[in-house]
């Protein structure tokens, strides 16, 4: 971007002197120069587009130099003014100072002296400009920081909420809504990988017709397959997206984030826009959402599986007790059978609980703070299942 040139406005009724000021002094020094000898025309131009510095004779045609300074003051337009005065005209220059003039030069105008005087006036102008730019940048940075803080708080809230859910469809729906809220996307979707490593559409918002008709079915989506296999979040837009074929129709920008658990991709969360690209930091937002979704889905699946095994254990205990009563089997035989069954289910659960403990304590590597809540929930729920088994068949039997 080209550097902004300072603008100097010259008001001088003497055409020859005006030409010297403009062509011999100011333009060769790199200033953007506007000039006139008419006071009425000058005031209209000044009010429409104030310059950085004003160089004026006090007696142009039409409005006087003092009239022009008064008019600028009344409009709260701050422009440093340099007065051109005749020899012995210092008194008129002093009157102009009371009206806001910053400096003056005496005729005959010397090019070097004029440029030095203009530069003195521009020091304050440039300082004000830099200060205004800095204030604007600080305000913009503050606004961006506040937005990032809101996004982080939202992510933390989502992490806590989905970790407590036990239904995978509800989890995916919650994550999809969060992705729509955080990225302001036109459309959002969630795929879950099936047994043949194909993406199955399980949730979405504002989906195109072809996807609405494919809910809970395998969807042909090159990007989903690529992201699941690479386990890397993809952000693309414009021409860079044309080589892929997102299933959502008429999109110009996408982010695809893999849901990964134990180094295995279980699905993809994606967002799409029809026009505007996504900001770069949205890649991290989507990656975090996908992590929350992956852990919560895995947690829900694990909890369901363990709950089914626990229910099966209770049923088997009840059946065994009933069969023992009907067959007249000894209590020792019943207890032995129950111990063997308890060992079958307690041993893998205990191993899972131990692995989760290592994961929770960081022994298997650091995990993001937001994901720790989901791991804590998984650790607690598996522990509760182990305690349930222990309450039915105590572990102090020599089998563990």
LINGI-V637998 format. One record per pair of residues at least 12 apart in sequence whose C-alpha atoms are under 6 Angstrom apart, sorted by the first residue. I is the first residue (numbers start at 1). J is the second residue. Records with the same first field share a line. If there is no record, write none. Layout:
BEGIN
I=J + J
END
This chain:
BEGIN
5=31
6=31 + 32
7=31 + 32 + 33 + 51 + 52
8=33 + 51 + 52 + 53 + 54
9=33 + 34 + 35 + 54
10=35 + 55 + 56
11=35 + 36 + 37 + 56
12=37 + 56 + 57 + 60
13=37 + 60
25=111
37=60
38=60 + 61
39=60 + 61 + 62 + 63
40=62 + 63
53=79 + 80
54=81
55=81 + 82
56=83 + 84
57=83 + 84
80=102
81=101 + 102
82=103 + 104
83=104
84=104 + 105 + 106
85=106
86=106 + 107
87=106
156=370
159=292
162=296
163=296 + 374
166=300
167=300
168=297
173=203
185=271 + 272 + 273
186=272 + 273
187=205 + 206 + 207 + 271 + 272
188=204 + 205 + 270 + 271
189=203 + 204 + 269 + 270
190=202 + 203 + 268 + 269
191=267 + 268
192=266 + 267
193=266 + 267
199=218 + 219
200=216 + 217 + 218 + 219
201=215 + 216 + 217
202=216
208=248
221=246 + 247
222=245
228=258 + 265
231=258
233=256 + 257
234=255 + 256
235=254 + 255
236=253 + 254
237=252 + 253 + 277
238=252
251=273 + 274
252=273 + 274 + 275
253=272 + 273 + 277
254=271 + 272
255=270 + 271
256=269 + 270
257=269 + 286 + 287 + 290
259=290 + 291 + 294
260=294
299=378
356=379
END
